[in-house]
Amino acid sequence: MKDGVNGVALAVFIFFFLAVTVMGFLASKWRRAGTAEEMANLDEWGLGGRSFGTWVTWFLLGGDLYTAYTFVAVPAAIYAGGAAGFFAVPYTILCYPLVFTFLPRLWSVSHKHGYVTSSDFVRGRFGSKGLSLALALTGILATMPYIALQLVGIQAVLDVLGVGGGSNWFMKDLPLLIAFGVLAAYTYSSGLRAPALIAFVKDALIYIVIIVAIIYIPIKLGGFDHIFTKAGEAFAVKNPETGKPRGALVSGPDAQWSYATLALGSAMALFLYPHSVTAVLSGKGRNVIRRNTTILPLYSLMLGLLAMLGFMAIAAGIKVKNGQLAIPQLFEDMFPDWFTGVAFAAIGIGALVPAAIMSIAAANLFTRNIYKDFIRPDASPAHEAKVSKLASLLVKVGALVFVLTMDKTVAINFQLLGGIWILQTVPALVGGLFTRWFHHWALLAGWAAGMVYGTWKAYDTPSATQEHFGNTNLIPLIGEKGYIGLTAFVLNVIVVIVLTVVLKAFGAPEGVDETTAADYTADAGDPGVERELPPATAGVPGGH
């Protein structure tokens, strides 16, 4: 580790940060379709006017899903435990065939009825504000620690740069405060257009850094044969406390169920996060979404190469107490100072883009499915936009407080829980896109059962580094270790099916479905499918 502040790297980092800041503020005029007054609604501020084409949506989704935490955490998992960390690669491949079946349907029905959030759709489909509220709260809870972890990524870069040191807490965290103060300002001003525009820079930098790293670093280290040899030797060393090896280059037979269920469960959950749905609904056509599911796997190729950096960090002799610092430290040790700045800028901007989208998505959920449904039903579109802007600021402040005042493992624990929680929205959201058979009370009970079971089992399960919040536990009846989220999902589905049969047998009242079969295949250019947006109640369906 280099002593003091790396001045050259810091200068390059600041240059890119200032460039994207300017872009963030200029984005308010990018692709704008009307006056400031006409822009004052959630369609414009929170969804970019639903105007993004294939490539803008591709960069936006890539910037949304492949975050700074991904950049830092995936190779850090390889660095810490070996092959088990590669589960992130197959799950990002598995998810695209899955989402190809339902995302275009979600876009179509949302376009037709002016839905801004997934909870809007659930309310309109099942006529239940209670079920909509449950999904909205789940989305907000799962998103908050995710935003906090973007801050963790920036902190890792700043730590290695040597910025923000000292005993005074304010001076130590001042760079982080400045970064997210600027993020809050341009997000408030430009809405979803800001991260959409900045995503071009972010993704270009990440691809450049990874391509250079996967060629340049192995050359400096003596080739991949040497890298894998060193990694294999390091993983074979047994921990004196547990008597078990650190990890493995290849997952053994005893880890196959854990690996497979974690990959499958994560693939099912990825596009149900509020920020994923927000990016999807910003597309201007149904085919924009379909095309994106075919070209987004290019990011999976990038992710596979990125994961290899974990092995390189071991071969390079990187020693850090916090595994999240392994890759930033590898970059500083291996690259010339100027390119270290480029790499750190890629990570830093890789935090700003998803953090902006996540805060917008959480704010939209609060505004549409809590504030408008339960506090002020007569809120105008302009008032909705104002509330969502303020809520996005509060979400960012909450995430900042999370990181500055709490142990980082708290955010990581809750982010792991977030995957388990989001998976419990599948029956209502994905199921609702294909069938109206489920009863909304059964869906609510199944959601509650999955949430309680998943949270309890995660808390009760030790992880590799602490007593609670592991990801895998014994699957009932099978006896194999598997992903807790998937087990909770199966319980959820069983409860939903059984209770639906019982409730229908007793003739329990069902909510009104405001959608029709044709809504799920509608496209923007189809005659007679213009979005239903009355002036005073735009996009407020399902008030049953």
Residue pairs with C-beta under 8 A, 6 or more apart in sequence:
1 160
1 329
1 332
1 333
2 162
2 332
3 162
4 162
5 161
5 162
5 163
6 160
6 161
6 162
6 332
6 337
6 340
6 341
7 337
8 337
8 338
8 340
8 341
9 161
9 332
9 337
9 338
9 340
9 341
9 344
10 161
10 162
10 163
10 341
11 341
12 338
12 340
12 341
12 342
12 344
12 345
13 157
13 161
13 341
13 344
13 345
13 348
15 341
15 345
16 201
16 205
16 341
16 342
16 345
16 348
16 349
17 179
17 182
17 345
17 348
17 349
19 201
20 198
20 201
20 202
20 349
20 352
21 182
21 186
23 194
23 197
23 198
23 201
24 182
24 183
24 186
24 187
24 189
24 190
24 194
24 197
24 198
25 185
25 186
25 189
25 190
25 194
26 197
27 186
27 190
27 193
27 194
27 196
27 197
27 198
28 189
28 190
28 191
28 193
28 194
30 190
30 193
30 197
31 48
31 49
31 51
31 52
31 193
32 39
32 44
32 49
32 193
33 39
33 44
33 49
33 51
34 44
37 382
38 44
39 45
39 49
40 381
40 382
40 385
40 386
41 381
41 382
41 384
41 385
41 538
42 116
42 364
42 367
42 368
42 381
42 384
42 385
42 388
42 539
43 49
43 50
43 114
43 116
43 381
43 533
43 538
43 539
44 191
44 385
45 191
45 192
45 360
45 385
45 388
45 389
46 116
46 191
46 192
46 278
46 360
46 363
46 364
46 385
46 388
47 116
47 192
47 278
47 281
47 282
48 191
48 192
48 193
48 196
48 282
50 111
50 281
50 282
50 283
50 284
51 282
51 284
52 60
52 196
52 282
52 283
52 284
52 288
53 283
53 284
53 285
53 288
54 288
54 291
54 292
54 295
56 196
57 279
57 280
57 282
57 283
57 288
57 289
57 292
58 292
58 295
58 296
59 196
59 199
59 200
59 203
60 192
60 195
60 196
60 199
60 279
60 282
60 357
61 276
61 279
61 280
61 292
61 296
62 199
62 203
62 296
62 299
63 195
63 198
63 199
63 202
63 203
63 350
63 353
63 354
63 357
64 195
64 199
64 275
64 276
64 278
64 279
64 353
64 354
64 357
65 92
65 270
65 276
65 299
65 354
66 206
66 299
66 302
66 303
66 350
67 146
67 149
67 150
67 153
67 350
67 351
67 353
67 354
68 150
68 153
68 154
68 347
68 348
68 350
68 351
68 354
69 146
69 149
69 150
69 152
69 153
69 351
69 415
70 88
70 303
70 306
70 350
71 153
71 206
71 306
71 327
71 346
71 347
71 350
72 152
72 153
72 156
72 324
72 327
72 328
72 347
73 149
73 324
74 85
74 88
74 303
74 306
74 307
74 310
75 85
75 306
75 307
75 308
75 309
75 310
75 313
75 326
75 327
76 85
76 310
76 323
76 324
76 326
76 327
77 84
77 85
77 88
77 310
77 323
78 85
78 86
78 307
78 308
78 309
78 310
78 311
79 310
79 311
79 313
79 314
79 318
79 323
79 326
79 327
80 246
80 247
80 310
80 323
80 464
81 235
81 246
81 247
81 464
82 231
82 235
82 246
82 247
82 248
82 249
83 247
83 248
83 249
83 250
83 251
84 247
84 248
84 251
84 255
84 258
84 259
85 307
85 310
86 251
86 304
86 307
87 259
87 262
87 263
87 266
88 266
88 303
88 307
89 300
89 303
89 304
89 307
90 263
91 262
91 263
91 264
91 266
91 267
91 270
92 267
92 270
92 297
92 299
92 300
92 303
93 297
93 300
94 263
94 264
94 267
95 266
95 267
95 268
95 270
95 271
96 293
96 294
96 296
96 297
97 293
98 267
98 268
98 271
99 270
99 271
99 293
100 290
100 293
100 294
102 430
102 433
102 434
103 271
103 280
103 289
103 293
104 286
104 287
104 289
104 290
105 433
105 434
105 520
105 521
106 118
106 121
106 277
106 280
106 281
106 429
106 433
107 280
107 281
107 283
107 286
107 288
107 289
108 286
108 519
108 520
108 521
108 522
108 523
109 115
109 121
109 124
109 125
109 433
109 515
109 519
109 520
109 522
110 116
110 120
110 121
110 281
111 281
111 286
111 522
111 523
111 524
111 529
111 531
112 515
112 519
112 522
112 529
112 531
112 532
113 120
113 121
113 124
113 514
113 515
113 519
113 531
113 532
113 539
113 541
114 531
114 532
114 533
114 538
114 539
114 541
115 121
115 124
115 281
115 539
115 541
116 281
116 364
116 368
116 539
117 136
117 139
117 274
117 277
117 278
117 361
117 364
117 365
117 368
117 369
118 135
118 139
118 272
118 274
118 277
118 425
118 429
119 132
119 133
119 135
119 136
119 139
119 365
119 368
119 369
120 132
120 368
120 369
120 539
120 541
120 542
121 429
121 432
121 433
122 128
122 131
122 132
122 135
122 428
122 429
122 432
123 129
123 131
123 132
123 369
123 373
123 541
123 542
124 513
124 514
124 515
124 541
124 542
125 432
125 436
125 513
125 514
125 515
125 542
126 428
126 432
126 436
126 438
126 440
126 443
126 510
126 511
126 513
127 440
127 510
127 511
127 512
127 513
127 514
127 542
127 544
128 440
128 444
128 511
128 544
129 373
129 374
129 542
129 543
129 544
130 440
130 444
131 428
131 440
131 443
131 444
131 447
132 369
132 373
132 542
133 369
133 370
133 373
133 374
134 444
134 447
134 448
135 369
135 425
135 428
135 429
135 447
136 365
136 366
136 368
136 369
136 370
137 370
138 421
138 422
138 424
138 425
138 447
138 451
139 273
139 274
139 361
139 362
139 365
139 422
139 425
140 274
140 362
140 365
140 366
140 395
141 414
141 418
141 421
142 273
142 274
142 417
142 418
142 419
142 421
142 422
143 273
143 274
143 275
143 358
143 361
143 362
143 395
143 418
144 362
144 395
144 398
144 399
144 402
144 414
145 399
145 402
145 410
145 411
145 412
145 413
145 414
145 415
145 417
145 418
146 273
146 275
146 354
146 358
146 415
146 418
147 355
147 358
147 359
147 362
147 395
147 396
147 399
148 399
148 400
148 402
148 403
148 411
148 415
149 411
149 412
149 415
150 351
150 352
150 354
150 355
150 358
150 399
151 176
151 180
151 351
151 355
151 399
151 400
151 402
151 403
152 324
152 403
152 408
152 411
152 412
153 324
153 347
153 348
153 350
153 351
154 176
154 179
154 347
154 348
154 351
155 176
155 403
156 322
156 324
156 325
156 328
156 347
157 328
157 344
157 347
157 348
158 164
158 175
158 176
159 325
159 328
160 325
160 328
160 329
160 331
160 332
160 344
161 332
161 344
163 175
164 171
164 172
164 173
164 174
164 175
164 176
165 172
166 172
173 404
176 400
176 403
176 404
177 400
179 348
179 352
180 355
180 396
180 400
183 352
183 355
183 356
183 396
184 392
184 393
184 396
184 397
186 194
186 356
187 194
187 195
187 356
187 359
187 360
187 392
187 396
188 389
188 392
188 393
191 360
191 389
192 278
192 282
192 356
192 357
192 360
194 356
195 352
195 353
195 354
195 356
195 357
195 360
196 282
198 349
198 352
198 353
198 356
199 353
201 349
202 346
202 349
202 350
202 352
202 353
205 342
205 345
205 346
205 349
205 350
206 302
206 346
206 350
207 302
208 342
208 346
209 331
209 342
209 343
209 346
210 302
210 305
210 306
211 305
212 335
212 339
213 309
213 312
213 331
213 334
213 343
214 305
214 308
216 334
216 335
217 309
217 312
217 316
217 330
217 334
218 224
218 227
218 312
220 334
221 227
221 312
221 315
221 316
226 315
227 311
227 312
227 314
227 315
228 249
228 311
230 314
230 315
231 249
231 311
231 314
231 315
232 249
234 246
234 314
235 245
235 246
235 247
235 248
235 249
236 245
236 246
237 245
237 246
238 244
238 245
238 246
239 245
239 246
251 259
254 481
255 481
257 475
257 478
257 480
257 481
257 482
258 471
258 472
258 481
258 482
258 483
260 482
261 472
261 475
261 482
261 483
261 486
261 487
262 471
262 472
262 482
262 483
262 486
264 483
264 486
265 419
265 423
265 483
265 485
265 486
265 489
266 419
266 483
266 485
268 423
268 426
268 486
268 489
269 419
269 422
269 423
269 426
269 485
270 276
271 277
271 280
272 422
272 423
272 425
272 426
272 429
272 430
273 361
273 418
273 422
274 358
274 361
274 362
274 364
274 365
275 354
275 357
275 358
275 360
275 361
277 361
278 357
278 360
278 361
278 364
279 357
280 289
283 289
283 292
284 524
285 523
285 524
285 525
286 521
286 522
286 523
286 524
287 523
309 327
309 330
310 326
310 327
312 330
313 326
313 327
313 329
313 330
316 330
316 333
316 334
318 326
318 329
318 330
318 333
320 326
320 329
324 408
328 344
328 347
331 340
331 343
331 344
332 340
335 343
355 396
355 399
358 395
359 392
359 393
359 395
359 396
359 399
360 388
360 392
362 391
362 392
362 395
363 388
363 389
363 390
363 391
363 392
363 395
364 388
366 387
366 388
366 391
367 384
367 387
367 388
367 391
368 384
368 539
368 540
371 379
371 384
371 387
371 391
372 379
372 384
372 540
373 543
376 383
377 540
377 543
378 536
379 387
380 536
381 535
381 536
381 538
381 539
402 410
402 411
403 411
409 465
409 466
413 468
413 469
416 458
416 469
416 471
417 454
417 455
417 458
417 469
419 485
420 454
420 455
420 458
420 484
420 485
420 488
421 451
421 454
421 455
423 450
423 454
423 485
423 486
423 488
423 489
424 446
424 447
424 450
424 451
424 454
424 488
424 489
424 492
425 447
426 489
426 492
427 438
427 443
427 446
427 447
427 492
427 493
427 496
428 438
428 443
428 447
431 438
431 443
431 496
432 438
433 520
436 513
437 500
438 496
438 500
439 499
439 500
439 503
439 504
439 508
439 510
440 510
440 511
441 499
441 503
441 508
442 495
442 496
442 497
442 498
442 499
442 500
442 503
443 496
445 495
445 496
445 499
446 491
446 492
446 493
446 494
446 495
446 496
446 499
447 492
449 488
449 491
449 492
449 495
450 488
450 489
450 491
450 492
450 495
451 488
453 487
453 488
453 491
454 484
454 485
454 487
454 488
457 473
457 484
457 487
457 488
458 468
458 469
458 470
458 471
458 484
459 468
459 469
460 468
460 473
461 468
461 469
461 470
461 471
461 472
461 473
461 484
462 468
462 470
463 469
463 470
463 471
464 470
470 484
471 483
471 484
471 485
472 481
472 482
472 483
472 484
473 481
473 482
473 484
473 487
474 480
474 481
474 482
475 481
475 482
475 487
476 487
511 542
511 544
512 542
512 544
514 541
514 542
518 529
519 529
522 529
523 529
531 539
532 541
533 539
